[in-house]
Amino acid sequence: MKIAVIDDEKYSREELIHQIRQSQPLADLREAASGAQAMQLLEQEPFDLLFVDIHLGDMMGTTIASLARKLSPHVQIVFATAYPEYGVKAFELGVDNYILKPFDPERVTQVLAQCMESAKHHHGAPPPAETTVGKIAVTVNRHTTLLDMERIVYIETSGADRHCILHTVDKSTYSTTVPLGTYEAQLSPHGFFRIHKTCLVQLKLIRDIFPWSNSGFGLHMQGFPAVLPIGRERVKRLRERLRL
């Protein structure tokens, strides 16, 4: 995947590039420190994904996004901003996603996983090799279990310690120290979706979706009574994935 990071703040740019490399070490990365540099870069070569700061020194990131769409209609664009209100603006402009400063490694991993999945659907790429295996390694107390992906109903964080609990169709649970963002990167191409910063679900095992808690939404998974919250910024994408 060819990625450009466009940000006039050197520290933010370098930090985001570092986090992208941690998640996607094989990515082909470019960077631009101004709107002018970004425009020159975009005119020279095509990109799969752009991370664009909203407030560049010489122009708005929205201008860069508009130009990028004209040059390459299928490029994915992620706004990088310190202002949460631009999350709504991102969707209004048809931008694919947004991340907030200071960058959260799990959020960056999540966004990368979503963008890679979208790119595979667009380019018609074959599914990754692990779909033929259909298993994921889960290590608990130095004991590794090869768990069928089909058996996983949902994965949630266990609280402040950031550990994860995997729930399976037979009601078994596995508590691991692996971050939820790592599971998201592994499982998103196989029909899983992160509905909240604390929860990843298997889409085909969703039982129902309903209004819940402060004008938000929740859902039930098949065979489980627990209400799982849906993050406000994820509702639109979830509806798209479920074709609602």
C-alpha positions as CSV (number, residue, x, y, z in Angstrom):
1,M,0.0,0.0,0.0
2,K,1.3,3.4,-1.0
3,I,0.7,6.0,1.8
4,A,1.4,9.7,2.1
5,V,1.4,11.7,5.4
6,I,0.7,15.4,4.9
7,D,1.4,17.5,8.0
8,D,3.2,20.8,8.5
9,E,4.2,19.8,12.1
10,K,7.4,17.8,12.0
11,Y,6.8,15.9,15.2
12,S,3.3,14.9,14.4
13,R,4.3,13.8,10.9
14,E,7.2,11.7,12.2
15,E,5.1,10.2,15.0
16,L,2.4,9.1,12.6
17,I,4.9,7.7,10.1
18,H,6.5,5.7,13.0
19,Q,3.1,4.3,14.0
20,I,2.2,3.4,10.4
21,R,5.5,1.5,10.1
22,Q,4.8,-0.3,13.3
23,S,1.5,-1.6,11.9
24,Q,2.4,-1.9,8.2
25,P,6.2,-2.3,7.9
26,L,5.9,-3.0,4.1
27,A,4.0,0.1,3.3
28,D,5.5,2.5,0.8
29,L,5.6,5.8,2.6
30,R,5.9,9.4,1.4
31,E,5.6,12.7,3.3
32,A,4.8,16.4,2.7
33,A,5.4,19.3,5.1
34,S,3.0,21.8,3.4
35,G,0.1,22.0,1.1
36,A,2.3,23.0,-1.8
37,Q,4.5,20.0,-1.3
38,A,1.5,17.8,-1.1
39,M,0.0,19.0,-4.3
40,Q,3.3,18.4,-6.1
41,L,3.6,15.0,-4.6
42,L,0.0,14.0,-5.7
43,E,0.6,15.3,-9.2
44,Q,3.7,13.1,-9.5
45,E,2.4,9.7,-8.4
46,P,-0.8,7.9,-7.3
47,F,-1.5,6.9,-3.7
48,D,-3.7,4.4,-2.1
49,L,-4.1,6.3,1.2
50,L,-3.5,9.8,2.4
51,F,-3.3,11.1,6.0
52,V,-4.0,14.8,5.8
53,D,-3.7,17.4,8.6
54,I,-6.7,19.8,8.5
55,H,-4.7,23.0,9.3
56,L,-1.6,23.1,7.1
57,G,0.5,26.2,7.2
58,D,-0.3,27.3,3.6
59,M,-3.7,25.9,3.0
60,M,-6.5,23.8,4.4
61,G,-6.4,20.0,4.3
62,T,-9.8,20.0,2.8
63,T,-8.3,21.6,-0.3
64,I,-5.8,18.8,-0.6
65,A,-8.5,16.2,-0.2
66,S,-10.5,17.8,-3.0
67,L,-7.5,17.8,-5.3
68,A,-6.6,14.2,-4.4
69,R,-10.1,13.1,-5.3
70,K,-9.9,14.7,-8.7
71,L,-6.5,13.2,-9.4
72,S,-7.3,9.7,-8.1
73,P,-11.0,9.1,-7.4
74,H,-10.4,5.9,-5.4
75,V,-7.7,7.2,-3.1
76,Q,-8.7,6.8,0.6
77,I,-8.3,10.0,2.7
78,V,-8.0,10.2,6.5
79,F,-8.1,13.5,8.3
80,A,-5.5,13.9,11.1
81,T,-6.6,16.7,13.4
82,A,-6.5,17.9,17.0
83,Y,-10.1,19.0,16.8
84,P,-12.9,16.3,17.4
85,E,-15.5,18.3,15.6
86,Y,-13.7,17.6,12.3
87,G,-14.8,14.0,12.6
88,V,-18.3,15.0,11.5
89,K,-16.9,17.3,8.8
90,A,-14.8,14.4,7.5
91,F,-17.9,12.3,6.8
92,E,-19.7,15.3,5.3
93,L,-16.9,15.8,2.8
94,G,-16.9,12.1,1.9
95,V,-13.5,11.5,3.6
96,D,-13.0,7.9,4.6
97,N,-12.0,8.4,8.3
98,Y,-10.2,10.6,10.8
99,I,-7.7,10.3,13.6
100,L,-7.2,12.7,16.5
101,K,-3.9,14.1,17.8
102,P,-2.1,13.0,19.8
103,F,-2.2,9.8,17.8
104,D,-3.4,6.6,19.6
105,P,-1.5,3.6,18.1
106,E,-4.6,1.4,18.4
107,R,-6.7,3.9,16.5
108,V,-4.1,4.2,13.8
109,T,-3.9,0.4,13.5
110,Q,-7.7,0.3,13.3
111,V,-7.9,2.9,10.5
112,L,-5.2,1.2,8.5
113,A,-7.0,-2.1,8.8
114,Q,-10.2,-0.6,7.6
115,C,-8.5,1.2,4.7
116,M,-6.6,-2.0,3.6
117,E,-9.9,-4.0,3.6
118,S,-11.6,-1.3,1.5
119,A,-8.7,-1.3,-0.9
120,K,-8.9,-5.1,-1.3
121,H,-12.6,-4.9,-2.1
122,H,-12.0,-2.1,-4.6
123,H,-9.1,-3.8,-6.4
124,G,-10.7,-7.2,-6.3
125,A,-7.7,-8.7,-4.6
126,P,-7.9,-12.3,-3.6
127,P,-8.5,-13.0,0.1
128,P,-5.3,-13.4,2.2
129,A,-3.8,-16.8,2.7
130,E,-5.0,-17.3,6.2
131,T,-8.6,-17.5,5.0
132,T,-7.8,-21.0,3.8
133,V,-6.5,-21.9,7.2
134,G,-9.3,-20.0,9.0
135,K,-7.5,-20.0,12.4
136,I,-6.0,-17.5,14.7
137,A,-3.4,-18.3,17.4
138,V,-4.5,-17.4,20.9
139,T,-1.9,-17.7,23.7
140,V,-3.1,-17.9,27.3
141,N,-0.5,-18.6,30.1
142,R,2.0,-19.8,27.5
143,H,-0.5,-22.2,26.0
144,T,-1.3,-21.5,22.4
145,T,-4.7,-22.6,20.9
146,L,-5.4,-22.4,17.2
147,L,-8.9,-21.1,17.3
148,D,-11.2,-21.2,14.3
149,M,-12.2,-17.7,13.3
150,E,-15.7,-18.8,12.7
151,R,-16.0,-19.7,16.4
152,I,-15.3,-16.1,17.5
153,V,-18.4,-14.2,18.2
154,Y,-16.9,-11.0,19.6
155,I,-13.7,-9.7,21.3
156,E,-13.8,-7.0,24.0
157,T,-11.3,-5.2,26.1
158,S,-11.4,-6.3,29.7
159,G,-11.0,-2.8,31.3
160,A,-8.1,-0.5,32.3
161,D,-5.5,-3.2,31.8
162,R,-6.3,-3.2,28.1
163,H,-6.3,-7.0,27.9
164,C,-8.8,-8.7,25.6
165,I,-11.5,-11.4,26.2
166,L,-12.5,-13.5,23.2
167,H,-16.0,-14.9,23.3
168,T,-16.8,-18.0,21.2
169,V,-20.0,-19.6,20.0
170,D,-19.8,-22.3,22.6
171,K,-19.6,-19.7,25.4
172,S,-15.9,-20.3,26.0
173,T,-13.7,-17.3,26.8
174,Y,-10.0,-16.6,26.3
175,S,-8.3,-13.8,28.1
176,T,-5.1,-12.5,26.4
177,T,-2.7,-9.6,26.5
178,V,-2.9,-8.9,22.8
179,P,-4.3,-5.4,22.0
180,L,-7.7,-5.2,20.4
181,G,-6.1,-3.3,17.5
182,T,-4.0,-6.3,16.6
183,Y,-7.0,-8.6,16.5
184,E,-8.8,-6.0,14.4
185,A,-5.9,-6.0,11.8
186,Q,-6.0,-9.8,11.7
187,L,-9.7,-10.3,11.6
188,S,-11.2,-7.4,9.7
189,P,-10.5,-9.0,6.3
190,H,-12.5,-12.0,7.5
191,G,-15.9,-10.4,8.3
192,F,-15.2,-8.7,11.6
193,F,-15.9,-5.1,12.4
194,R,-14.8,-2.8,15.3
195,I,-18.1,-1.3,16.6
196,H,-16.5,0.5,19.4
197,K,-13.1,1.3,20.7
198,T,-13.6,-1.6,23.2
199,C,-15.3,-4.2,21.0
200,L,-14.8,-6.2,17.7
201,V,-17.6,-8.4,16.4
202,Q,-18.2,-11.0,13.7
203,L,-20.7,-9.3,11.4
204,K,-22.7,-12.3,10.4
205,L,-23.4,-13.2,14.0
206,I,-25.1,-9.9,14.9
207,R,-28.6,-10.6,16.0
208,D,-30.2,-7.2,16.2
209,I,-29.4,-3.4,16.4
210,F,-31.4,-1.0,18.4
211,P,-31.5,2.6,19.9
212,W,-29.7,2.5,23.3
213,S,-28.2,4.9,25.8
214,N,-28.2,8.7,25.2
215,S,-29.4,8.6,21.6
216,G,-26.8,6.0,20.6
217,F,-27.1,2.4,19.4
218,G,-26.3,-1.0,20.7
219,L,-26.5,-4.5,19.4
220,H,-26.9,-8.2,20.5
221,M,-24.8,-11.0,19.2
222,Q,-26.4,-14.4,18.5
223,G,-26.5,-16.4,21.7
224,F,-25.4,-13.6,24.0
225,P,-27.6,-11.4,26.2
226,A,-24.9,-8.6,26.7
227,V,-25.6,-5.2,25.0
228,L,-22.6,-4.1,23.0
229,P,-22.4,-0.4,22.4
230,I,-21.8,1.0,18.9
231,G,-19.5,4.1,18.7
232,R,-21.3,7.1,17.2
233,E,-18.5,7.5,14.6
234,R,-18.9,3.9,13.6
235,V,-22.6,3.7,13.0
236,K,-22.5,4.9,9.4
237,R,-19.7,2.5,8.5
238,L,-21.5,-0.4,10.2
239,R,-24.6,0.2,8.2
240,E,-22.6,0.2,5.0
241,R,-21.0,-3.1,5.9
242,L,-24.4,-4.6,6.7
243,R,-26.0,-2.9,3.7
244,L,-28.7,-1.4,5.8
